[in-house]
Amino acid sequence: MVQAGIVGFRGYSGAELFQILQAHPQVTPWKLEHRSDAAADPLPRGGNADRSTAATPEAAREAGLDVVFLATPHEVSMQVAPAMLAAGIRVVDLSGAYRLRTPEVHLRWYGDAHEDPELLASAVYGLPEFYRDRIRGARFVSNPGCYPTAASLALRPLVAAGLIDRSVPVLCDAKSGISGAGRKASLKTSFCEAGDNFSVYAAFAHRHVPEVLQNCELQETEFHFVAQLLPTHRGILENIYARLAPEVTAETIQKCYDEAYLEEPFVQVYDRGILPDLHTVQHTNRCAIGFQVAEATSTLLVVSAIDNLVKGAAGQAVQNMNLMFGFDETEGLR
């Protein structure tokens, strides 16, 4: 059995991760406490409360942990990840601390200087559909953001095959359930503000944008992203608009997606004209992709849907762990 610790188990992604690992046949989950003010906070519900210890390398070694998941703010991850790795414990980081390739890009989009550029350069980006071979056996995996997971899975095959006209910017109209903002209280995500409402935030400046650019090898001028808050608990749905390259047809798009994801257990490609919704993917580790073509204008609409807490966070982290430890990639997931 793999002994797996979770730092940040009280947050939405951390609680989801705890529930998934509890049902994983190869894993024993541990709660790692990193907050001194959290004693009265009960999440996650249920589970084995006996397996808990401090979020320190010494305590993790004493507990015999093989891997530590960081469901923490990126500032916390930059403190904890290097210490756990130095203690010989593998790490899967769900924060944005190590997702970008250079400290300069991190500074621009996150607004703070990266504290560990050397480790940043060695982190393996954990989107299995694209980087599976690097993830296998890795010591340190940086889990992708939820928005980039849905957008990159939708866009990368098309860009790589030259099927879109890159002189016309791709537009990504992305909507997320409120859990994507995290559990920390804020005015914008309070019930009276978010309920029966629909709002835009971080227009054109969301910190997840550079992940899509690096996964799809797009320039910033070629991709526009707008995030919106849905009055629902979980799920991400992205409407992505692009202009088709000359001579590209709906049949070409269908073939591209079918070939790219034929053997991928967690990507579901729909037939042309069938578009996914949130109910399609909620509580699963799947990404559902559908598309439609407006032939009169050569406009492509791709709809990509995931559960932000599962394929966008905890489920993908477990998918990465499965690869790191040589388990079946689908173990403990659906």
Secondary structure, 3 states (H helix, E strand, C coil): CEEEEEECCCCHHHHHHHHHHHCCCCEEEEEEECCCCCCCCCCCCCCCCCCEEECCHHHHHHCCCCEEEECCCHHHHHHHHHHHHHCCCEEEECCCCCCCCCHHHHHHHHCCCCCCHHHHHHCEECCHHHHHHHHCCCCEEECCCHHHHHHHHHHHHHHHCCCECCCCCEEEEEEECHHHHCCCCCCCCCHHHHCCCCEEECCCCCCCHHHHHHHHCCCHHHEEEEEEECCCCCCEEEEEEEEECCCCCHHHHHHHHHHHHCCCCCEEECCCCCCCCHHHHCCCCCEEEEEEEECCCCEEEEEEEECCCHHHHHHHHHHHHHHHCCCCCCCCCC
